Amino acid sequence: MPKSCRVNEACIGCGLCEGTCPALFELVDGVARCKVDEVPDDLVADAEDAAANCPAQAIEVE
């Protein structure tokens, strides 16, 4: 089953996710957002790494 990612309202805009995986995350108006609805298989590990290291616990990978 494909994984999805979402950045919730807890985001503090630190940019760590964008630095970890710029193919999936970008900062827009001071907060992060996922560029895609469905995470490509080859980027799942990077998305999960970004979620695990997010200081605000704002990234959800399901």
N, C-alpha and C positions, 0 to 999 in steps of 0.2 A: 504494500500500500504506500502511495506517495506521502511524503512528509510536507507539512505546511509550516510557515513561520509567521509570527506576528510580534509586533512590538507594542506592549501595552502602555497605559498612561503613566506608569512609574518611571519611564525613561527620563534620564537627567541630561541627555545629550552629550555624554562624554566622548563619543566617537570610537570607543574601543571596538565595538562590533564592526564598524566600517573599516577600521584598521586590520581586523582579523579576517574579514571576508568582504572586500569591496564589491565582489560580484553579486552579493545578496543584500547588503545594507548600505544606506546612504543617510546623511543628515539633511533634513529639510526643515526650515524654520526652527532650528535649534533642537530638534528631536530626531531620533532615528526612525527609519521605516524600512520594511522589507521591500525590495524591488520586484519580487515575484510572489505569486500565490503558492506555487508548488516548487519545493526545493529540488533541484536536479540531484540525482543519485550521487554524482561525484562531488557535491558540495554539502551533503548531509553532515559529515564529520565536522566541517568548518562551521556550519550553522549551530551544531550542538556545542562546539567549543566556545563560540561567541555567547551562547546562552549561559553556559556554565561559568563564564568569566565576567558576565555583566554585573557591575557593582550594584545596580538597582534591581536585579532580577526581573528585568522588563521584557526579556525575549522568551517567547514560547515557541518551541518546536514540537509539533505533534505528528 
